[in-house]
C-alpha cells in the first residue's frame, strides 16, 4: 500500500487514465467492426459512412495518445484497402 500523498494521487490518476483509454480503444474497435461487418454483408451505403466515421475516430484515438500514430495509420490503411477492394469488384460486376 502506498503511503505518501504523491504516490496515492499517481495511482488514482493512472486508474482514471486506464479507464478512459480502454473506453476509447473499445469504441474505436466497434467502429472498425461495423465497417468490416458492412463489407461482409456488401452494404455499400453503410460502408462509405462507416469508413468515414472509423477513420475520424482512429485519428482522434492516436492524437490522444491512446494508440501510436503509426498503429493508427496501419489500421486506416488496411481498412481502406478492404473497402476499396470491395468497391472495385462491385464496379467491375456492374460494368459486365
N, C-alpha and C positions, 0 to 999 in steps of 0.2 A: 504494500500500500504506500502510495506516495505521501510524503509528509509536508514538503514545502509548498507554498501557495502557487508558485510559478509552475511547478510540475503538475499540480492538480488542474490548473487552468489549461495547460497544454493538453492534458488528457481530454478535457471537456471539448476543446476546440477540434482536436483530432477526430473525436467521435462525431461531432456535428458535420465536419467536412466529409467524413466517410459516408454518412447517411446521404448527404447532398449528392456526392459523387455517384453513389450507387443508384440513386433515383435518376440522375441524368443519363447514366450509361444504360439503364433499363429502358428508358424512354427512347433512346437512340436505337437500341436493338429492336424495339417494337416497330418503329418507323421502317427499318430495314426489312423486317419480316413481312410487313404489309406489302411492300413493293415486290418481294420475292413471291409472295402468295398470288399477287395480281399477275405476275409473269407466268406462274404455273397455270392460272386459270385463263390466261391470254385476254385479260380485260384491259384493252388499250387505253381507255379513258381514265381508268384508275391508276394505271402505271405512270402516265405523264404527271399527274397531280402528286402522286405519292413520291415519285423520284425527286420532284422539286422540294417537297417538304423534308424528305430524308436528307438531301444534300445540305439544306439550310441548317438542319439540326445537328448534323455531323460536324459542320464547320463551327457551329456555336459550341459544341462539346469540346472541340480542340482549342478554341480560343479561351475557354475557361480553364484549360489545363487538365481536364479530366482524362483525355487521351492525348497521345503525342500527335503533332501535326502531320507527320508522315503516315502514321496509322490512319488518320482521318482521310488523307489523300488516297491511300490504298483502298480504303472502304468505298469511297466515292467512285474511284476509277473502276473497280470491279463491278459495282452495282450498275454504273452507266453502261459498261460493256455488255452486261447481260440484257439490259433494256434495248440497247441499240441492235443487238443480235436478233432479238425477237421482232423488233420493228422492221428490220431488214428482211427477215423471212416473210413477214406479213405483206410487205410491199411487193416482194417477188411473186407471192402467190396471187396477189390481186392483178398483177400485170399479165400473168399467164392465162 
